[in-house]
Amino acid sequence: MTGPASGRGDLAGRLGVYVVTGIDPGRSRGHLDVALAAIAGGADAVQLRAPELTDDELLPLARTLAAVCATAGVLFLVNDRLEVAVDSGADGVHLGQGDDYATGRSRLGTDRLLGVSVATVADVTAAEAAGADYLGVTVWPTRTKPEAIAAGLAGLRAVTATTQLPVVGIGGIVAGNAEQVLDAGATGVVVISAVSRAEDPAAAVRRLATIVRRCRTLRAGDGG
């Protein structure tokens, strides 16, 4: 594992296009297929999210993806399953407000990343105190995670103005609105169905990567 310790210094730069896996039965496309396409398309980070699988079912897949992502130089995280993240050699875990992220850091140690979903400034404070490395904000409602609280672009701006941690936007993000998310202060965009359900997932990632690069270039030119 290359490990987050080697990339934490430029973590914001490694969260530009962040693909979360999902299944598309209509295309006979599974988590591994989506992850491999994301890597081929130039994703910076891949998160394995498979609520339909048990930990025992998820662990072999996580180990495979940890190895593949390490070889490709792509960050690999596991959604929610802290023990799977540790046992698989993943770069880290992403936890939500319903998870015990307050004790997650002690289990992860210092060599793995802790991402936390936040919706309010109070959430930000708690996540920072718990040792989060980056934050995720749901921007628009999404059928993939209907329980997530959509903060909107205004909520995203409020979070990015409150913290020095990298912040990524998630929820309803596609190529057509990704620039709005980045302009609101996000360091990167997290996508699920925009890639997992795309006719050509790798091409969808490449398009997003182009948008992220363009926005970063403009931001650097503005001195931001």
N, C-alpha and C positions, 0 to 999 in steps of 0.2 A: 504494500500500500504506500503510495506516495505520501498520503496523510495530509490533513489540513495544516499541520504545523508548518509545512513548506509553502503553503499558499495563503495562510491567514493574513500575511502582511498586505496582500493585494486581493483580499477576498471579494471586494466589490467588483474587481475586474474579472473575477471567475464566476460571477452570478448573472452575466448578461442575458443569456438565453438558457432558461432553467426548465427542463422538460420533466413533467410528472407522468409516469406511465399509466395507461388505462387500457382496458380491453375493448375490442370492437368485434363482437361475434359475427356481425354481418360481413366482415372482411376476413374472418378467420385469423385475426391479428391479436397476438397476446402481448404480455408485458415485455418479454425479451425482444420481440419484433420491434416494438415501439422504441425501446431503449437503443437497440442497434441502429435503427434509422436515425434517431436523434444524434447519436455519436457521429454517424456518417455525414449528417447535415451540418455538423459544427457546433453542437450544443456545448455550453460551458459546464453544465451540471445536469445530472439525471437523478430523479427521486423515484424510488420504487414504492408505489402505493397500490396495495392489493388487499382491500378489506374483505374480499371474498375468500381469502386463503388463511389457513391457520398458521401459527408460527412455524410448526414443523414443515408445512408445505412451502412456506415462504423462504426459509433459511437456505436451501440449496440454490434457489434462484438468486437470492441476494449474494451468495458467495460467488456465483458465476459473474454477476454484474459488477461486483467489487473488483474482480480480477480484470475484466474487460475494460472497465473505466480507468483503472490504474494504468493499464498499458496505453490507453488513449490520452491520458492526461486530463481526464474529465472527472470532476467531483462527483462522488456517488453518495447519496443519502437515502435513508429509509424513513418512510412516513410512520409515525406513531410507535412502531415496534422497537423500543429501546434495546431490548436484549438481542433481537435479530441484528440490529445495527452493529452492536458490539461483537457478537459471535461471528458475523459474516466478514468482518474487516472493513466495513463501510467507513467512509470519511466522516460520517455523522448521522444525525437523526433530526427530523423536523417534527415538532410537537405543537399541539393546539392548546387552547385555553382549558379544554377538558382533560388534558394530560398532566401528569405530575412533573412538569418541567422544573419546578423548584428544586427537586432533588436529582434532576437529570444530569446536571454537570458532574456531580460526584461519581455517578456510575460511568459516565463517558470518559472521565479523566481529562487531561489537558490536550491530548493529541487528536481529539475528534471534535467536529463542529456541532453546535447546538443551534438550530433554527427554531423560532417560536412565532406562531401566528398571533397577531395583535389587532385590536380594533379601536382602542382608546389610548389616551395618554397614560392613564393609570396602568394599562396593560404593558405599555412600554417600560415604565418604571420597574414593574415587577419582573419583566423579562430580563432587563439589564442587571437587576440585582441577582438574578438566578445564574448569570453568566452566559447569556445568549450571545452568539457570534453574529447573527443577522436576524432580521425580522421580516415577516410576511404579512401583507395587508390585502384582504379581499376587497377589490375595487368595485366590481359589479356582481350581481347575483349570478349563480351558476348552478345548473342542474346536477353537476358532478358532486358538489358539496352544498346541498340546499340549506344545511344547518349553519353555514358560515354567515357572519354578519357583514353585509356589504357597506364599506365605509365611504365609497364614492371617491372621486378625485380630490374633493375637499378634505376628506378624512385621511387620505394618503398624504396630502401636503402637510396636514397637522402632525402626522407621525414623523415624516422626514425632517420637519422643522424642530422636532423635540429630541432627536437622537443623533449621535455620531455613527451609529452602527449602520451597515448597509441595509437597505430596505428594498424588498422585491414586491411587485404587485402581482396579484393572482385574481382569477375570477372573471370570466367573460372576455378574456384578452385574445385578440386576433391581430393579424398583421395590420388591419385597418385602423385599430385604435391603440396599438402598442406605443406609438409616439406620444400620445396624450399621457400615458402612464409614466413614461420616461421624463417628459416635460414637467410632471408633477413632483419630480424629485427622486423617483425610484432608480436604483442602480441597475435593475434588470427586470425582466418579465418572466413570469411563471405560466406555462401553458399546459393544458391537458388535452382536451378534445380538439383544439386547433391543430394538434399534431397527431394524436391517436386516431382521429377520425378523418384525417386528411387523405385524399386519394394518393398523394405522394408525400409521406411524412418527412422524408429527408429534405425535399424541396421546401416544405413549409418551414422547417427549421432554418434553412439557408436564407429564406426571405426575412425571417425575424432577425437573424444575425446581421443582415445588411442594414436593417433599420436601427438596431442597437449601435452598430459601428458609426452610422451616420450621425445619430444623436450625440454620441460621445465626442465625436470630432467637433460638432457644432458647440457643444458645451465647453470643450477645452479651448476653442477659439474665443469664446465669450469670457474665458477666465473662470468658468464655474467648476 
